[in-house]
Amino acid sequence: MAGPTDLAFDPWDPAFLADPYPAYAELRARGRVIWYEPTRQWLVPHHADVSALLRDRRLGRTYQHRFSHEEFGRSAPPPEHEPFHTLNDHGMLDLEPPDHTRIRRLVSKAFTPRTVERLGPYVADLAGRLVDRLVAAGGGDLLTDVAEPLPVAVIAEMLGIPEPDRAPLRPWSAEICGMYELNPSQETARRAVRASVEFSDYLRELIAERRKEPGDDLISGLIAAHDEGDRLTEQEMISTAVLLLNAGHEATVNATVNGWYALFRNPGQLAALRGDHSLIPSAVEELMRYDTPLQLFERWVLDDIEIDGTVIPRGAEIAMLFGSANHDPEVFHHPGELDLAREENPHISFSAGIHYCIGAPLARIELAASMTALLERAPTLRPAEEPERKPNFVIRGLEGLRVEVR
């Protein structure tokens, strides 16, 4: 299948990873859908198309509810990857109706707005304590000192994971999420499989304990959740807990460091924010848009679709470019500019449709809490050195963000 060979879009090029947004502008100029041979995917760069396709039931995160691998023209995953796929394929993010509908309905019974809202004071207090430690030390790594420990502790607290057990959570999450990059290596797969086994084994034991002695935590709530005789299976509970943890870690951690790096590079906007903390809610939305933590979201084509005269056949894979959609000038006025007071901001960083992020309200609370604590308690926060980008494309973040407080 022919496609352009001179694209600036290159998800393995460090220069592209440093700033992919000019390449996105080129893609949008090329058209509404572009074939990309290295990953054998159709790239969709425009906001209107991404937004519509996220809601299009002719696409799916999985195809196995309708087709076998052979019927769909795909090869089954290698047997040695089975623990990862068992864990991944039973989570809401990679299921379609009716299973997705049933699981999301049951999870929603435990993961309620009241549950999330009740965490507000805990999140604010924890963010304050983390920032106080950073200030007392005169600075440090914003990623490891504030951005990581906050969402890890919050979701672990929600799930009911005891504090002494929390150390492996972030490494497990990072290794599992490595499989969401484009064309992951065998070593990445090996690490993801090992983490999937260890994480699943741990949660299986914790679920058994909660069955004997239920608590006021999300795992106990998942065990108790039922509707018209439906209950979550043990594997669905394990996959749900891992999904909530992984999504909660990756989105919030990367949005925090990407956001502060963007603020440091836009001192006028940072000064405006420091002078007016009422900008925090719109700043959270704008920073999620400006440097999107999840750059790409994939869907399988379950039935032929047509985009701008191009027929994309069943069995193909579409890569929806969230980062490009969030910089589409058809939707966002001066999209390359950081505008913390932006009023119209229909970014799609939390996806859309039936797979809209169930943890979005919690992520917003966490991002606002850490931003508030840093603005109030570290008003002289500044970068100590230029950070390095992680060599990842799909999940966009930094290796660290060294800061000083004077």
Secondary structure, 3 states (H helix, E strand, C coil): CCCCCCCCCCCCCHHHHHCCHHHHHHHHHHCCCEEECCCCEEEECCHHHHHHHCCCCCEECCCCCCCCCCCCCCCCCCHHHHHHHHHHHCCHHHCCCCHHHHHHHHHHHHCCHHHHHHCHHHHHHHHHHHHHHHHHCCEEEHHHHHHCHHHHHHHHHHHCCCHHHCCCHHHHHHHHHHHHCCCCCHHHHHHHHHHHHHHHHHHHHHHHHHHHCCCCCHHHHHHHCEECCEECCHHHHHHHHHHHHHHHHHHHHHHHHHHHHHHHCCHHHHHHHHHCHHHHHHHHHHHHHHCCCECEEEEEECCCEEECCEEECCCCEEEEEHHHHCCCCCCCCCCCCCCCCCCCCCCCCCCCHHHCCCCHHHHHHHHHHHHHHHHHHCCCCEECCCCCECCCCCECCECCCEEECC
